[in-house]
Amino acid sequence: ECSAQSYDRDTLAANLGGGTILIQGGGNFGDRYPHHQEFRLRVLQDFPNNKVIFFPQQVAFLDNEHLQRTADFVARHPDVTLFARGVVAQHMFSRYFGATARVELAPDMAFMLGPQVRPREAQYDIVWIARTDQESANDQTEVAARLSSQGAEKYVLPHFPDGVEINFVVKQRPPTIFLTDWNSLFFENEEARLAYQRLDFDARSEATVARALYILSLGRVVITDRLHAHIFCLLLGIPHVFLNNDSGKNWSFYETWTRDAPLCRLARSPAEAWSLARSAVPKLREWTGGEWSWQNTSAEAKG
């Protein structure tokens, strides 16, 4: 195992031999995240005789020259498998890479975690996980505007078994709404950062997922434009409203894999998401578990 930062061609070659190279999945296949893409191309170039498998990916190219350059790298490698995370990505992989690479469709690997138990009871009516990175849609600034009267503050998470002190920044209006993002997580001090770096890759993943599940469990209902917040809500059994992001990958994934999930409703705008969530809150306060139905909310009845 290695990261882009710790990658060393000779060390990998010595350990790998003729084995298969597995490259992580996600939403960063393309030129939106050039560092990640250059790393992938470097691995393909460094290991022309090893089978390479890309775990489920979304695809986002903003420049046709970058797309063609990537296609050329893939074409020069004799054994590449590309797993697409949605039908749009599958079509794009097939069109530009399918002549030389094997293209398959598969869901995001987070589903392999299986059903999860909520680590705590809800504390807020609505938890809003809103992207603050370059994939956020322009109209999502409306989310922050709704809470502009509240200042950002630190939320102190409880102690986790890994012992790493990680907290995050939040805007909140108890007991109604709680607004944050995965990017708002931070190490409490230098000791915490070093403790995290000493963990192996699996332990780091477990630490991050544990905090994400805890944050989502703070809400009776979740609003989000984060794909993994959508997946984690399904695994936790939390009703949620799902917004698109700027590349359209969220709704492509939804249409491919989760459109029949009763726990989820799509919203075309933050205002619609807010309306759906607020309409569901009275029912959720009475909800004692079992299968949730959005059709019982007033917003759906009026629809």
HELIX and SHEET records of a PDB file:
HELIX    1   1 ARG A    9  LEU A   16  1                                   8    
HELIX    2   2 PRO A   34  ASP A   46  1                                  13    
HELIX    3   3 ASN A   64  ARG A   76  1                                  13    
HELIX    4   4 VAL A   87  PHE A   97  1                                  11    
HELIX    5   5 MET A  109  LEU A  113  5                                   5    
HELIX    6   6 ASN A  138  GLN A  140  5                                   3    
HELIX    7   7 THR A  141  ARG A  146  1                                   6    
HELIX    8   8 TRP A  182  SER A  184  5                                   3    
HELIX    9   9 GLU A  190  GLN A  197  1                                   8    
HELIX   10  10 PHE A  201  SER A  217  1                                  17    
HELIX   11  11 LEU A  227  LEU A  236  1                                  10    
HELIX   12  12 LYS A  249  PHE A  253  1                                   5    
HELIX   13  13 TYR A  254  THR A  258  3                                   5    
HELIX   14  14 PRO A  270  GLU A  286  1                                  17    
HELIX   15  15 TRP A  294  ASN A  296  5                                   3    
HELIX   16  16 SER A  298  LYS A  302  1                                   5    
SHEET    1   A 3 ILE A  21  ILE A  23  0                                        
SHEET    2   A 3 VAL A  52  ALA A  60  1                                        
SHEET    3   A 3 GLY A  26  GLY A  30  1                                        
SHEET    1   B 4 ILE A  21  ILE A  23  0                                        
SHEET    2   B 4 VAL A  52  ALA A  60  1                                        
SHEET    3   B 4 VAL A  80  ALA A  84  1                                        
SHEET    4   B 4 ARG A 102  LEU A 105  1                                        
SHEET    1   C 7 GLU A 153  TYR A 155  0                                        
SHEET    2   C 7 ILE A 166  ARG A 173 -1                                        
SHEET    3   C 7 ILE A 177  THR A 180 -1                                        
SHEET    4   C 7 TYR A 124  ILE A 129  1                                        
SHEET    5   C 7 GLY A 219  THR A 224  1                                        
SHEET    6   C 7 HIS A 240  LEU A 243  1                                        
SHEET    7   C 7 CYS A 264  ALA A 267  1                                        
SHEET    1   D 3 GLU A 153  TYR A 155  0                                        
SHEET    2   D 3 ILE A 166  ARG A 173 -1                                        
SHEET    3   D 3 LEU A 185  PHE A 187 -1                                        
END                                                                             
